[in-house]
Amino acid sequence: MVIINKDTLDMETIRGNTASFAFKCTNKTNKQTMFKDGDTVYFTIRKIIGGNAILQKTCTEFPNDVCTIEVTPEETQALDEGNYIYDLVLYRENGDVDTLNPNRKYSNYSVKKGVKNE
């Protein structure tokens, strides 16, 4: 499970849990824009701005104009507990590039310790 703050788009997940999420793309006037064949969305987690990607996921198929980013339990388990930053970037088929985090280039991504069932 991933919790997303609707105002800031900051995310929080528990280490070892599935952290998948889905979204539609809207423009500045909140009008939905369509994904097109050949578009790619990159979801990238980094420890610091400008740092190497710790985790990167892509979405290239958009059924019903929805982008779904699939983050597996194994991938969240591999992340240390702590705070990260993430970005969502859309590379359009025509060469345009759009950062999808509104009003900020990066948003926070927190990984919390989970409780193990023994």
N, CA and C of each residue as an Amber inpcrd file, in Angstrom:
protein
   354
   0.8350000  -1.1780000   0.0000000   0.0000000   0.0000000   0.0000000
   0.8820000   1.2430000   0.0000000   0.4340000   2.2230000  -0.7380000
   1.1120000   3.5140000  -0.7390000   0.0760000   4.5800000  -0.3820000
   0.4670000   5.4980000   0.4940000  -0.3970000   6.6130000   0.8760000
   0.1330000   7.8510000   0.1650000  -0.7530000   8.5550000  -0.5310000
  -0.3500000   9.7370000  -1.2870000  -1.0810000  10.9550000  -0.7360000
  -0.3160000  11.9710000  -0.3420000  -0.8970000  13.2380000   0.0970000
  -1.3970000  13.9740000  -1.1460000  -2.6850000  14.2100000  -1.2340000
  -3.2700000  14.8000000  -2.4450000  -2.8290000  16.2370000  -2.6860000
  -2.4070000  16.9530000  -1.6470000  -1.9630000  18.3330000  -1.8240000
  -0.5170000  18.4140000  -2.3010000   0.3610000  17.6290000  -1.6890000
   1.7900000  17.7100000  -1.9960000   2.2710000  16.6030000  -2.9240000
   1.4900000  15.5420000  -3.0570000   1.8540000  14.3160000  -3.7760000
   2.9930000  13.5610000  -3.1090000   3.3210000  13.9180000  -1.8540000
   4.2850000  13.1180000  -1.1040000   3.6990000  11.7260000  -0.9130000
   4.5660000  10.7150000  -0.9220000   4.1400000   9.3270000  -0.7870000
   4.7730000   8.6860000   0.4350000   4.0700000   7.7060000   0.9910000
   4.5820000   6.9290000   2.1170000   4.2010000   5.4720000   1.9000000
   5.1470000   4.5890000   2.1330000   4.8710000   3.1620000   2.0170000
   5.5670000   2.4200000   3.1460000   5.1800000   1.1850000   3.3310000
   5.8140000   0.3270000   4.3270000   6.7420000  -0.6280000   3.6030000
   7.9340000  -0.7290000   4.1100000   8.9530000  -1.5960000   3.5250000
   8.4200000  -3.0230000   3.4260000   8.5530000  -3.6300000   2.2460000
   8.0980000  -4.9920000   2.0250000   6.6640000  -5.0900000   1.5280000
   5.9760000  -3.9500000   1.4110000   4.6070000  -3.9400000   0.8970000
   4.5890000  -3.5790000  -0.5830000   3.5240000  -3.9470000  -1.2590000
   3.2850000  -3.4680000  -2.6110000   3.0130000  -1.9720000  -2.5310000
   3.5860000  -1.2090000  -3.4380000   3.4100000   0.2490000  -3.4100000
   3.0040000   0.7600000  -4.7860000   2.0680000   0.0810000  -5.4210000
   1.6250000   0.4730000  -6.7520000   0.5820000   1.5810000  -6.6750000
   0.5350000   2.4000000  -7.7240000  -0.4510000   3.4740000  -7.7920000
  -0.7870000   3.7540000  -9.2530000  -1.9310000   4.3820000  -9.4690000
  -2.3890000   4.6930000 -10.8210000  -2.8890000   6.1320000 -10.8680000
  -2.7980000   6.7470000 -12.0410000  -3.2600000   8.1250000 -12.1880000
  -3.5930000   8.4320000 -13.6420000  -4.3850000   9.4850000 -13.8140000
  -4.6360000  10.0700000 -15.1230000  -3.8720000  11.3780000 -15.1870000
  -3.5760000  11.8210000 -16.3680000  -2.7870000  13.0290000 -16.5670000
  -3.7200000  14.2100000 -16.8330000  -3.5070000  15.3250000 -16.1140000
  -4.2810000  16.5420000 -16.3480000  -3.3330000  17.7130000 -16.5920000
  -3.8540000  18.7370000 -17.2690000  -3.0370000  19.9210000 -17.5130000
  -3.2580000  20.9520000 -16.4060000  -2.7090000  22.1500000 -16.5770000
  -2.7720000  23.1790000 -15.5240000  -4.1940000  23.6210000 -15.1990000
  -5.1130000  23.4660000 -16.1390000  -6.5070000  23.8490000 -15.8830000
  -7.3280000  22.6520000 -15.4190000  -6.6420000  21.5780000 -15.0430000
  -7.2580000  20.3560000 -14.5270000  -8.0750000  19.6070000 -15.5810000
  -7.7820000  19.8750000 -16.8500000  -8.4270000  19.1510000 -17.9400000
  -7.5860000  17.9160000 -18.2580000  -8.2540000  16.7710000 -18.3880000
  -7.5220000  15.5330000 -18.6590000  -6.8660000  15.6000000 -20.0290000
  -5.6030000  15.2170000 -20.0720000  -4.8990000  15.0730000 -21.3410000
  -4.6730000  13.5920000 -21.5730000  -4.6490000  13.2010000 -22.8040000
  -4.5760000  11.7860000 -23.1400000  -3.1310000  11.3320000 -23.3190000
  -2.8550000  10.1390000 -22.8250000  -1.5980000   9.4870000 -23.1570000
  -1.7170000   8.9790000 -24.5880000  -0.5850000   8.8810000 -25.2800000
  -0.5930000   8.4260000 -26.6690000   0.3460000   7.2440000 -26.8320000
   0.1140000   6.4570000 -27.8810000   1.0360000   5.3710000 -28.2040000
   2.4350000   5.9530000 -28.3630000   3.4130000   5.3090000 -27.7630000
   4.7900000   5.7820000 -27.8270000   5.1980000   6.6310000 -26.6390000
   4.2340000   7.0590000 -25.8010000   4.5600000   7.8050000 -24.5850000
   5.1480000   6.8580000 -23.5390000   6.0220000   7.3890000 -22.6900000
   6.5910000   6.6180000 -21.5780000   6.6180000   7.4960000 -20.3340000
   6.1180000   6.9480000 -19.2230000   6.1930000   7.6310000 -17.9290000
   7.2650000   6.9320000 -17.1040000   8.1800000   7.7240000 -16.5380000
   9.2280000   7.2140000 -15.6570000   8.9400000   7.6660000 -14.2290000
   8.9250000   6.7200000 -13.3040000   8.8220000   6.9850000 -11.8690000
  10.1910000   6.6500000 -11.2990000  10.8890000   7.6570000 -10.7650000
  12.2610000   7.4650000 -10.3100000  12.3940000   7.9060000  -8.8590000
  12.9740000   7.0350000  -8.0320000  13.2560000   7.3420000  -6.6320000
  14.7560000   7.5470000  -6.4840000  15.1320000   8.6310000  -5.7870000
  16.5390000   8.9560000  -5.5250000  16.6850000   9.3270000  -4.0500000
  17.8900000   9.1930000  -3.5420000  18.1560000   9.6210000  -2.1610000
  18.2790000  11.1420000  -2.0870000  18.9200000  11.7370000  -3.0910000
  19.1020000  13.1900000  -3.1230000  18.8490000  13.6950000  -4.5420000
  18.5160000  14.9770000  -4.6510000  18.3260000  15.5840000  -5.9680000
  19.6220000  15.4580000  -6.7580000  19.5070000  14.9750000  -7.9660000
  20.6740000  14.8020000  -8.8200000  21.4160000  13.5010000  -8.5810000
  21.0030000  12.7330000  -7.5710000  21.6590000  11.4630000  -7.2780000
  21.2300000  10.3690000  -8.2410000  21.8960000   9.2430000  -8.1240000
  21.5630000   8.0990000  -8.9640000  20.1890000   7.5530000  -8.6030000
  19.5330000   6.9690000  -9.5830000  18.2380000   6.3310000  -9.3470000
  18.4330000   5.1120000  -8.4560000  17.6450000   5.0370000  -7.3910000
  17.6470000   3.8640000  -6.5200000  16.6340000   2.8550000  -7.0370000
  15.5470000   3.3820000  -7.5890000  14.5030000   2.5460000  -8.1810000
  13.8850000   3.3390000  -9.3180000  13.7280000   2.6930000 -10.4670000
  13.0480000   3.3470000 -11.5810000  12.0760000   2.3700000 -12.2170000
  10.8580000   2.8400000 -12.4140000   9.8050000   2.0380000 -13.0300000
   9.2820000   2.8060000 -14.2410000   8.8140000   2.0720000 -15.2480000
   8.2540000   2.7210000 -16.4250000   6.8400000   2.2230000 -16.6840000
   6.0920000   3.0620000 -17.3540000   4.7440000   2.7160000 -17.8030000
   4.6590000   3.1070000 -19.2730000   4.3120000   2.1570000 -20.1320000
   4.2060000   2.4230000 -21.5680000   2.8400000   2.0590000 -22.1350000
   1.9910000   1.4850000 -21.3060000   0.6340000   1.1410000 -21.7290000
  -0.3480000   1.8680000 -20.8250000  -1.4090000   2.4190000 -21.4250000
  -2.3220000   3.2960000 -20.6980000  -3.7770000   2.8980000 -20.9510000
  -4.1960000   1.7360000 -20.4490000  -5.5900000   1.3360000 -20.6540000
  -6.5410000   2.3480000 -20.0060000  -7.5510000   2.7560000 -20.7530000
  -8.5190000   3.7650000 -20.2810000  -7.8420000   5.0700000 -19.8730000
  -6.7000000   5.3700000 -20.4980000  -5.9210000   6.5820000 -20.2180000
  -5.4250000   6.6640000 -18.7840000  -5.1340000   5.5040000 -18.2000000
  -4.6170000   5.4310000 -16.8350000  -3.1930000   4.8860000 -16.8820000
  -2.2840000   5.5530000 -16.1770000  -0.9110000   5.0740000 -16.0130000
  -0.8280000   4.3680000 -14.6650000  -0.3880000   3.1210000 -14.6770000
  -0.2200000   2.3620000 -13.4370000   1.2580000   2.0650000 -13.2390000
   1.7830000   2.4940000 -12.1050000   3.1660000   2.2120000 -11.7270000
   3.1220000   1.0520000 -10.7450000   3.7660000  -0.0440000 -11.1020000
   3.7640000  -1.2620000 -10.2850000   5.0780000  -1.3560000  -9.5110000
   5.0120000  -1.2490000  -8.1880000   6.1870000  -1.4140000  -7.3260000
   5.9310000  -2.6430000  -6.4600000   6.7910000  -3.6380000  -6.5910000
   6.5750000  -4.9320000  -5.9380000   7.0410000  -4.9220000  -4.4810000
   6.5670000  -5.8910000  -3.6870000   7.0540000  -6.0110000  -2.3050000
   8.5720000  -6.2050000  -2.2410000   9.1200000  -6.9340000  -3.1970000
  10.5740000  -7.1540000  -3.2150000  11.3180000  -5.8400000  -3.4430000
  10.7590000  -4.9740000  -4.2740000  11.4090000  -3.6870000  -4.5470000
  11.3480000  -2.7560000  -3.3400000  10.2200000  -2.7260000  -2.6260000
  10.1700000  -1.8710000  -1.4310000  11.0050000  -2.4690000  -0.2990000
  11.1010000  -3.7880000  -0.2450000  11.9350000  -4.4390000   0.7770000
  13.4050000  -4.0840000   0.5810000  13.8120000  -3.8810000  -0.6730000
  15.2100000  -3.5570000  -0.9740000  15.5680000  -2.1120000  -0.6110000
  14.5700000  -1.2740000  -0.3260000  14.8300000   0.1130000   0.0690000
  15.0660000   0.1930000   1.5710000  16.0620000   0.9510000   1.9760000
  16.2660000   1.2070000   3.3990000  15.1430000   2.1090000   3.9010000
  14.8160000   1.9670000   5.1800000  13.8530000   2.8860000   5.7840000
  14.4270000   4.2910000   5.6990000  13.5630000   5.2690000   5.4750000
  14.0330000   6.6430000   5.4270000  13.2900000   7.4640000   4.3990000
  13.8340000   8.6400000   4.1370000  13.2050000   9.5840000   3.2190000
  13.9770000   9.6630000   1.9130000  13.2260000   9.7050000   0.8460000
  13.7580000   9.7890000  -0.5040000  13.0080000  10.9020000  -1.2250000
  13.3830000  11.1420000  -2.4680000  12.6030000  12.0070000  -3.3360000
  12.2290000  11.1940000  -4.5670000  11.1590000  11.6110000  -5.2140000
  10.7890000  10.9340000  -6.4550000  10.3250000  11.9640000  -7.4670000
  10.3690000  11.5590000  -8.7250000   9.7510000  12.3610000  -9.7660000
   8.9910000  11.4490000 -10.7150000   8.0290000  12.0410000 -11.3750000
   7.2520000  11.3870000 -12.4290000   7.4560000  12.2240000 -13.6790000
   8.0270000  11.6310000 -14.7130000   8.3110000  12.3810000 -15.9280000
   7.6950000  11.6510000 -17.1140000   6.9650000  12.3980000 -17.9220000
   6.3270000  11.8720000 -19.1230000   7.1560000  12.2690000 -20.3310000
   7.6440000  11.2780000 -21.0580000   8.3280000  11.4940000 -22.3250000
   7.3190000  11.1850000 -23.4230000   6.8880000  12.2290000 -24.1300000
   5.9050000  12.0740000 -25.1960000   6.5560000  11.4970000 -26.4480000
   5.7530000  10.8250000 -27.2120000   6.2040000  10.2100000 -28.4620000
   6.7830000  11.2630000 -29.4050000   6.2820000  12.5020000 -29.3260000
   6.7440000  13.5680000 -30.2240000   8.0150000  14.2630000 -29.7360000
   8.5830000  13.8100000 -28.5930000   9.8140000  14.3920000 -28.0700000
   9.6130000  15.3540000 -26.9080000   8.3730000  15.7780000 -26.6460000
   8.1120000  16.6490000 -25.4970000   8.3760000  15.9000000 -24.1960000
   8.8290000  16.6230000 -23.1730000   9.0830000  16.0510000 -21.8500000
   8.3270000  16.8930000 -20.8270000   7.5280000  16.2400000 -19.9850000
   6.7390000  16.9250000 -18.9640000   6.9680000  16.2820000 -17.6060000
   7.3490000  17.1020000 -16.6040000   7.4090000  16.6280000 -15.2300000
   5.9910000  16.6840000 -14.6760000   5.5070000  15.5620000 -14.1330000
   4.1110000  15.4490000 -13.7370000   3.8460000  15.8030000 -12.2810000
   4.8760000  16.0820000 -11.4940000   4.6710000  16.5360000 -10.1140000
   4.3520000  18.0290000 -10.1990000   3.1060000  18.4410000  -9.9680000
   2.7610000  19.8460000 -10.1850000   3.4740000  20.7800000  -9.2140000
   3.9720000  21.8730000  -9.7420000   4.5920000  22.9600000  -8.9730000
   5.8760000  22.5720000  -8.2520000   6.4060000  21.4000000  -8.5210000
   7.6750000  21.0130000  -7.9050000   8.3120000  19.9310000  -8.7590000
   9.6140000  19.9690000  -8.8090000  10.3250000  18.9980000  -9.6370000
  10.3810000  17.6350000  -8.9560000  10.3990000  17.6220000  -7.6320000
  10.4810000  16.3670000  -6.8840000   9.4710000  16.3850000  -5.7440000
   9.0160000  15.2130000  -5.3540000   8.1670000  15.0600000  -4.1760000
   8.8300000  14.0670000  -3.2340000   8.4170000  14.0600000  -1.9810000
   9.0080000  13.1700000  -0.9780000   8.4250000  11.7690000  -1.0610000
   9.2730000  10.7880000  -0.7910000   8.8700000   9.3810000  -0.7710000
   9.4590000   8.7810000   0.4960000   8.6160000   8.3940000   1.4420000
   9.0760000   7.8580000   2.7250000   8.8400000   6.3580000   2.7890000
   9.8340000   5.6430000   3.2740000   9.7230000   4.1980000   3.4900000
   9.7570000   3.9640000   4.9890000   8.7060000   3.3450000   5.5010000
   8.5720000   3.0880000   6.9340000   8.8310000   1.6160000   7.2280000
   9.1870000   1.3520000   8.4710000   9.4150000  -0.0190000   8.9200000
   8.0750000  -0.7250000   9.0660000   7.9990000  -1.9410000   8.5790000
   6.7910000  -2.7400000   8.7250000   6.8730000  -3.6480000   9.9340000
   5.7550000  -4.2500000  10.2820000   5.6940000  -5.2080000  11.3830000
   5.6800000  -6.5980000  10.7770000   6.6240000  -7.4360000  11.1820000
   6.6990000  -8.7970000  10.6540000   5.8200000  -9.7270000  11.4710000
   5.0940000 -10.5620000  10.7680000   4.3280000 -11.6180000  11.4350000
   5.2410000 -12.8210000  11.6120000   5.3840000 -13.3010000  12.7960000
   6.2920000 -14.4310000  13.0630000   5.4900000 -15.6730000  13.3280000
